[in-house]
Amino acid sequence: MSTLPKKSFTPEEYLELERKAEDKSEYYNGQILAMSGASRWHDRIVTQLAFLIERHLASKPCEAFSSGMRILAVPSGLYTYPDLSVACEEPQFTDSQVDTLTNPTLLVEVLSPSTESYDRGTKAKLYRAIPSLRELLIVSQDSYEVELYRRQPGGTWQLIEASGLDASIELQSIGYTLRLSELYEKVLAHAAEKAASESR
């Protein structure tokens, strides 16, 4: 991601600009950061995961939000757009625009090569400081692997990893078992189509 000309913005100035902008940007420490575009594989994984979780939550009180929903990571002041967020308490927003969620229960980031170190490092740390957050799921788009950070009763975080298409991971925050074979289903379908066309 690239930084716009160096000027310190207030959160209010950022939101005013962001609500008029065509492209999404993050905000942190007074700086507005333009977000990079997503690849086809990134979009396939996000779309599939959103479908699986929406289907699971159909009869449950939790509400899922797409990457179009901005979140404010309290208390750090980071405004950003996770690939998927879920709120299991009554959703709370920063203002009457209802476009900035403050109390996510589950957040999901699908890694991109250009932002992987940031997503795993600084952003993940700021996410884990959100009081309402119970789990953070990080998904690889280049291999069949996921990492889950789960908040423990004492406030520490447990890291749980799963890899391979036979693996699954329990999202306790929403009572859902995510099977990697289902998560990567659209990627696998494309790989099969490509292999078939190349063998002709």
C-alpha positions as CSV (number, residue, x, y, z in Angstrom):
1,M,0.0,0.0,0.0
2,S,1.2,3.6,-0.7
3,T,0.9,6.6,1.5
4,L,-0.8,9.7,0.2
5,P,1.1,13.1,0.5
6,K,2.3,13.4,4.0
7,K,-0.2,15.4,6.0
8,S,-1.7,14.5,9.3
9,F,-5.5,13.9,9.1
10,T,-8.0,13.6,11.9
11,P,-10.3,10.6,11.9
12,E,-13.2,12.9,11.0
13,E,-11.3,14.2,8.0
14,Y,-10.5,10.7,6.9
15,L,-14.1,9.6,7.1
16,E,-15.3,12.6,5.2
17,L,-12.8,11.9,2.4
18,E,-13.4,8.1,2.5
19,R,-17.1,8.3,2.2
20,K,-16.7,10.2,-1.1
21,A,-13.8,8.2,-2.5
22,E,-14.1,5.5,-5.2
23,D,-11.3,3.4,-3.8
24,K,-10.9,2.2,-0.2
25,S,-8.1,3.5,2.1
26,E,-7.0,2.7,5.6
27,Y,-6.3,5.2,8.3
28,Y,-3.8,5.0,11.1
29,N,-1.8,7.5,13.2
30,G,-3.0,10.4,11.1
31,Q,-2.1,8.9,7.8
32,I,-4.4,7.7,5.0
33,L,-3.1,4.6,3.3
34,A,-4.4,3.5,-0.1
35,M,-5.3,-0.2,-0.2
36,S,-4.0,-2.4,-3.0
37,G,-6.4,-4.3,-5.2
38,A,-7.2,-8.0,-4.7
39,S,-6.3,-10.9,-7.1
40,R,-8.7,-13.3,-8.7
41,W,-7.7,-16.0,-6.2
42,H,-8.1,-13.7,-3.3
43,D,-11.6,-12.8,-4.4
44,R,-12.5,-16.5,-5.0
45,I,-11.5,-17.5,-1.5
46,V,-13.3,-14.5,0.1
47,T,-16.5,-15.1,-1.8
48,Q,-16.5,-18.8,-0.9
49,L,-15.8,-18.1,2.8
50,A,-18.5,-15.5,2.9
51,F,-21.0,-18.0,1.4
52,L,-20.1,-20.7,3.9
53,I,-20.3,-18.4,6.9
54,E,-23.5,-16.7,5.8
55,R,-25.2,-20.1,5.3
56,H,-24.1,-21.2,8.7
57,L,-25.3,-18.0,10.4
58,A,-28.7,-18.1,8.7
59,S,-30.5,-19.2,11.9
60,K,-28.1,-17.6,14.4
61,P,-28.0,-14.1,16.0
62,C,-24.5,-13.3,14.6
63,E,-24.3,-10.9,11.6
64,A,-21.6,-11.2,8.9
65,F,-20.3,-8.2,7.0
66,S,-18.3,-8.2,3.7
67,S,-15.1,-6.4,2.9
68,G,-17.2,-3.3,2.2
69,M,-17.7,-2.8,5.9
70,R,-15.1,-0.6,7.5
71,I,-14.1,-1.4,11.1
72,L,-12.5,0.8,13.8
73,A,-10.0,-1.2,15.7
74,V,-10.5,0.3,19.2
75,P,-8.3,1.4,21.0
76,S,-5.6,1.8,18.4
77,G,-7.6,4.1,16.1
78,L,-7.0,1.9,13.0
79,Y,-9.8,2.2,10.4
80,T,-9.6,-0.6,7.9
81,Y,-11.5,-3.2,5.8
82,P,-11.2,-6.8,6.8
83,D,-12.1,-9.4,4.1
84,L,-14.9,-10.6,6.4
85,S,-16.2,-9.6,9.8
86,V,-18.8,-11.0,12.1
87,A,-20.6,-9.4,15.1
88,C,-22.3,-11.7,17.5
89,E,-23.5,-8.9,19.9
90,E,-25.7,-6.1,18.7
91,P,-23.5,-4.4,16.0
92,Q,-22.2,-1.0,17.2
93,F,-21.1,1.7,14.8
94,T,-19.1,4.9,15.2
95,D,-22.0,7.2,14.0
96,S,-25.3,7.4,12.3
97,Q,-23.8,6.5,8.9
98,V,-23.7,2.9,10.1
99,D,-20.6,2.1,8.0
100,T,-17.9,1.6,10.6
101,L,-18.3,-1.4,12.9
102,T,-16.6,-1.2,16.3
103,N,-17.4,-4.5,18.0
104,P,-16.5,-7.5,15.7
105,T,-16.4,-11.0,17.2
106,L,-14.5,-12.6,14.3
107,L,-12.3,-11.0,11.7
108,V,-10.9,-12.6,8.6
109,E,-7.9,-11.6,6.5
110,V,-7.0,-13.4,3.3
111,L,-3.3,-12.8,2.7
112,S,-1.9,-11.0,-0.4
113,P,1.8,-11.1,-1.3
114,S,2.1,-7.3,-1.2
115,T,0.6,-7.0,2.3
116,E,1.3,-10.3,4.0
117,S,3.9,-9.1,6.5
118,Y,1.7,-6.1,7.5
119,D,-1.4,-8.3,7.8
120,R,0.5,-10.9,10.0
121,G,2.3,-8.3,12.0
122,T,1.1,-4.8,12.8
123,K,-2.5,-5.2,11.6
124,A,-3.0,-8.6,13.4
125,K,-1.6,-7.0,16.6
126,L,-4.0,-4.0,16.4
127,Y,-6.9,-6.4,15.7
128,R,-6.2,-8.5,18.7
129,A,-6.4,-5.4,20.9
130,I,-10.1,-4.9,20.0
131,P,-12.0,-5.8,23.3
132,S,-14.9,-7.6,21.6
133,L,-12.7,-9.8,19.3
134,R,-12.6,-13.5,20.1
135,E,-11.0,-14.9,17.0
136,L,-8.8,-13.7,14.1
137,L,-8.6,-16.0,11.0
138,I,-5.7,-15.5,8.6
139,V,-6.1,-17.4,5.3
140,S,-3.4,-18.1,2.7
141,Q,-4.2,-17.7,-1.0
142,D,-1.1,-19.4,-2.2
143,S,-1.3,-22.6,-0.2
144,Y,-4.0,-24.6,1.6
145,E,-3.3,-23.1,5.0
146,V,-5.1,-21.1,7.7
147,E,-4.0,-19.7,11.1
148,L,-6.5,-18.9,13.8
149,Y,-5.8,-16.6,16.8
150,R,-8.2,-17.4,19.6
151,R,-8.5,-15.2,22.7
152,Q,-8.1,-17.2,26.0
153,P,-9.9,-16.5,29.3
154,G,-6.9,-14.7,30.7
155,G,-6.6,-12.4,27.7
156,T,-3.7,-14.2,26.0
157,W,-4.0,-15.5,22.5
158,Q,-3.7,-19.1,21.3
159,L,-2.4,-19.8,17.7
160,I,-4.0,-22.8,16.0
161,E,-2.9,-23.8,12.5
162,A,-4.4,-26.1,9.9
163,S,-3.0,-27.1,6.5
164,G,-4.0,-29.5,3.8
165,L,-7.3,-30.1,2.1
166,D,-8.2,-32.8,4.7
167,A,-7.8,-30.4,7.6
168,S,-10.5,-28.3,9.3
169,I,-10.5,-25.6,12.0
170,E,-13.1,-24.8,14.6
171,L,-14.3,-21.2,14.7
172,Q,-15.6,-21.3,18.3
173,S,-16.7,-17.7,18.2
174,I,-19.5,-18.6,15.7
175,G,-19.8,-22.3,16.4
176,Y,-18.6,-23.4,13.0
177,T,-16.2,-26.0,11.7
178,L,-14.4,-24.7,8.6
179,R,-13.2,-27.4,6.3
180,L,-10.3,-26.4,4.1
181,S,-11.6,-28.5,1.2
182,E,-14.8,-26.3,1.2
183,L,-12.9,-23.0,1.7
184,Y,-10.6,-23.6,-1.3
185,E,-13.3,-25.3,-3.4
186,K,-13.4,-22.6,-6.1
187,V,-9.6,-22.5,-6.3
188,L,-9.6,-26.3,-6.7
189,A,-12.3,-26.1,-9.4
190,H,-10.2,-23.7,-11.4
191,A,-7.1,-25.8,-11.0
192,A,-8.9,-28.8,-12.2
193,E,-10.3,-26.9,-15.3
194,K,-6.8,-25.6,-16.1
195,A,-5.2,-29.1,-15.8
196,A,-7.9,-30.6,-18.0
197,S,-7.5,-27.9,-20.7
198,E,-3.7,-28.3,-20.7
199,S,-3.9,-32.1,-21.1
200,R,-6.0,-31.8,-24.3
